[in-house]
Amino acid sequence: MKLCDILIVCENIAPKALAYDYDNVGLIVGTLKDDINKVLVALDCTLPVIEEAIEFGADMIITHHPLLTSPVKRILPDMPETMAVFRLIKNNIGHIAMHTNLDCACYGVNDCIAESLELVNTEAVGVDGLARIGELESPMTLYELSIHVEEKLSTKVRVCGEAGRIIKSVAVIGGSGGSCVSQMQALGADVLITGEMKHSQAIDAMHLGLCAIVAGHFETETIVLKSLVRRLQNQTNGVQYKLAVSNRTPLWSI
């Protein structure tokens, strides 16, 4: 299958029109007429992921987070912002990113979080349709919900709010969702579950009476990858996909 055909499938799954204006999605490295037989899928296009792609014999890496998010004047192997791009080009491996478009898309990042947490009556909310708000089948305390999130997302969480607060309505935003605190409170959420939140945003949440569960950027987004691999595989013939075993968070806890 040609790379241009893979792009069409990616567009069907997560249209570029859903991406935020600042984002860099779609084809980052590669040529439209390249033949694609093997694809490695990961959250980030890191050097370990690229090495795994080389060993796998991949022609393409598809990730959630894009490379080249800011302008660069040169591509050198010893510059942190371009060393991965240099390695891709040297090994003739393409790179496609599906970022904020996959966050907003149906069955994308936030739908996968909501499904994993077993929320019901879930709907896309906000002007951009990024967040999802749903309900717990049975109300939980904030403490109980925090344990539930840790189990379902295989993570460790930090929590803002009273442990005994009863939670029914849950908003989820994978990755960095702390800037949406006031919006989620206005939409009636009892708690916002997200990957990252600044100290000042947690204080805002506390003042607004919105609880927050901060579950890790990587941990709230990597959950989409298995679903993405299945959908890509179902829509392409003759292409082999693999979820990268080197797909790991750069941060760890003692």
Protein Blocks (a to p, Z undefined) as FASTA:
>chain_A
ZZklmmmmmmmmmgfklpcfkbcehjfbdcfklccfbdcddfbdcfklmmmmmmnopabd
cdfbdghkbccfbdcfkbfklmmmmmmmmnopacdddfklmmmpghilklmmmmmnopah
iacedjklmaccdddfbacdfklmmmmmmmmnopadddedjfklccfbdcddehjlklmm
mmmmmnopabdcdfbdcfklmmmmmmnopacddebjklmmmmmmmmmmmmmmmmpghiac
dddfklccfbdcZZ
